[in-house]
Amino acid sequence: MRHGHKAERTRCPQATHHSRHRPVWAEHAERTRTFLGQIGAARKTERTRLQADYDRAVRVIAEIDAAAGIHDEEPA
């Protein structure tokens, strides 16, 4: 077990859902969306994985905004 691993498990599972992390999530969502637009249809497995990653980033941004009382149509 690596040093600090136990501490990682005891942290809040929403630790990255704080407002100070919103810019990182927004940038990640934007980059993933851009890449999804460039990836070929033949790369279905990768597209599916990236879509799930993008959907998660958008959901986290929406949760951060909701917690901050921000209501935005385009979270990324």
C-alpha positions, -999 to +999 in steps of 0.1 A: +000+000+000+014+034-009+018+060+017-013+080+022-036+055+005-058+050+036-063+088+038-075+088+002-102+063+010-114+083+040-117+116+021-150+129+010-160+111-023-170+145-036-136+161-028-132+173-064-167+188-064-157+221-047-161+254-065-124+260-067-122+229-089-148+241-114-123+257-139-104+224-141-136+204-147-148+230-173-115+228-192-116+190-191-152+190-204-143+215-232-112+195-243-131+162-242-160+177-262-135+190-288-118+156-291-152+139-294-159+161-324-127+150-340-128+113-334-139+090-361-171+069-359-149+038-364-134+043-330-166+034-312-151+020-280-130+051-275-159+074-284-181+056-258-154+060-231-149+097-239-186+104-240-189+089-205-160+110-193-175+141-209-209+134-193-193+130-159-175+163-162-207+181-172-225+165-143-198+175-118-199+211-131-237+211-127-234+198-092-208+225-083-230+252-098-261+239-080-242+239-047-231+275-054-266+285-064-256+290-100-280+279-127-264+278-161-277+262-193-242+254-206-221+242-176-189+237-196 
